């Protein structure tokens, strides 16, 4: 892992999901990005980009996806971009 990646992972904590965008590396959504929107009970809700679809994943599945490198955290979105993603999620 290069220096930039190590610094990025250190500051983007897994328990602070609001506004994080992830790259999907494997599976049905391979090649897409998912933006964390909220959690309801034991499930996380995401907006799939670029198709603006809603995706619900259990916390266990998501944690396993991070551990198995199925999804990689990219960055925390700027607040104004995150607000647009939330609005699009609410319309979907």
C-alpha positions as CSV (number, residue, x, y, z in Angstrom):
1,X,0.0,0.0,0.0
2,X,1.5,3.4,-1.0
3,X,1.9,6.3,1.4
4,X,-1.2,8.1,0.2
5,X,-3.4,5.1,0.7
6,X,-2.1,4.5,4.2
7,X,-2.8,8.1,5.2
8,X,-6.2,8.1,3.6
9,X,-7.2,4.9,5.4
10,X,-6.0,6.3,8.7
11,X,-8.2,9.4,8.6
12,X,-11.3,7.7,7.1
13,X,-12.5,5.6,10.0
14,X,-14.9,2.8,9.3
15,X,-17.3,3.8,12.1
16,X,-17.7,7.3,10.5
17,X,-19.6,6.4,7.3
18,X,-21.5,9.6,6.6
19,X,-20.5,11.0,3.2
20,X,-18.0,8.2,2.4
21,X,-17.9,6.9,-1.2
22,X,-16.7,3.4,-2.0
23,X,-15.5,1.6,-5.1
24,X,-17.1,-1.8,-5.7
25,X,-14.4,-4.2,-7.0
26,X,-16.4,-7.5,-7.3
27,X,-19.9,-8.7,-7.7
28,X,-23.1,-7.4,-9.3
29,X,-22.1,-3.7,-8.8
30,X,-18.5,-4.1,-9.9
31,X,-17.2,-0.9,-11.4
32,X,-19.7,1.3,-9.7
33,X,-19.4,3.6,-6.7
34,X,-21.6,3.5,-3.7
35,X,-22.3,6.4,-1.4
36,X,-23.3,5.8,2.3
37,X,-26.6,7.5,3.0
38,X,-27.9,6.1,6.4
39,X,-28.4,3.1,8.5
40,X,-31.7,1.5,9.6
41,X,-31.4,-1.1,12.2
42,X,-28.8,-3.6,11.1
43,X,-28.7,-2.4,7.5
44,X,-26.8,0.3,5.6
45,X,-28.4,2.2,2.8
46,X,-26.3,3.4,-0.2
47,X,-26.8,5.3,-3.4
48,X,-25.2,3.5,-6.4
49,X,-23.5,5.8,-8.8
50,X,-23.8,6.5,-11.7
51,X,-27.2,4.8,-11.9
52,X,-28.8,6.5,-8.8
53,X,-30.1,3.2,-7.5
54,X,-30.8,2.4,-3.9
55,X,-28.8,-0.5,-2.4
56,X,-29.3,-1.9,1.1
57,X,-26.6,-4.1,2.6
58,X,-26.5,-5.6,6.1
59,X,-23.7,-4.3,8.4
60,X,-22.2,-7.8,8.5
61,X,-22.1,-8.1,4.7
62,X,-20.6,-4.6,4.4
63,X,-17.9,-5.2,7.0
64,X,-17.1,-8.5,5.3
65,X,-16.8,-6.6,2.0
66,X,-14.3,-4.2,3.4
67,X,-12.3,-7.0,5.0
68,X,-12.3,-9.1,1.8
69,X,-11.5,-6.0,-0.4
70,X,-14.8,-6.3,-2.3
71,X,-15.3,-2.6,-1.7
72,X,-12.6,0.0,-1.1
73,X,-13.2,3.4,0.6
74,X,-12.3,6.2,-1.8
75,X,-12.8,9.4,0.2
76,X,-15.3,11.5,2.2
77,X,-17.4,13.5,-0.2
78,X,-17.6,17.3,0.2
79,X,-20.7,18.3,2.1
80,X,-22.5,19.9,-0.9
81,X,-21.9,16.8,-3.1
82,X,-23.1,14.5,-0.2
83,X,-26.3,16.6,0.1
84,X,-27.0,16.1,-3.6
85,X,-26.5,12.4,-3.2
86,X,-28.9,12.3,-0.3
87,X,-31.5,14.3,-2.3
88,X,-31.1,11.8,-5.1
89,X,-31.5,8.9,-2.7
90,X,-34.7,10.4,-1.4
91,X,-36.1,10.7,-4.9
92,X,-35.3,7.1,-5.8
